[in-house]
Amino acid sequence: MTDNVRARIIRIIADQAMLEPEQVKLDMTPEDVGIDSLGLVRSIFAIEEEFDISVPFNANEPEKSDFDISTMGSIIAAVEKLVADKA
């Protein structure tokens, strides 16, 4: 059985943060998890590859993105929507 979308996203973020997936909570910010801006970009690239999607995130101007990176839950919800839209 394949992982669900949420578990796959959490695994990618946890790998980037060098944490166990169960340490990543939905209300945590990227900073809480220990991911800096470069780590966030790497995580987004990994998510794009994992799901074959394009994430509307501009690392140079994150505040102008339609992609909410405020918490792990908001990142997961946004990726789940992109994956659903693709299907």
Protein Blocks (a to p, Z undefined) as FASTA:
>chain_A
ZZdfklmmmmmmmmmnopafklpcfkbcfklnopafklmmmmmmmmmmmnopacdddfkl
mmlpcbdckbmklmmmmmmmmmmmmZZ
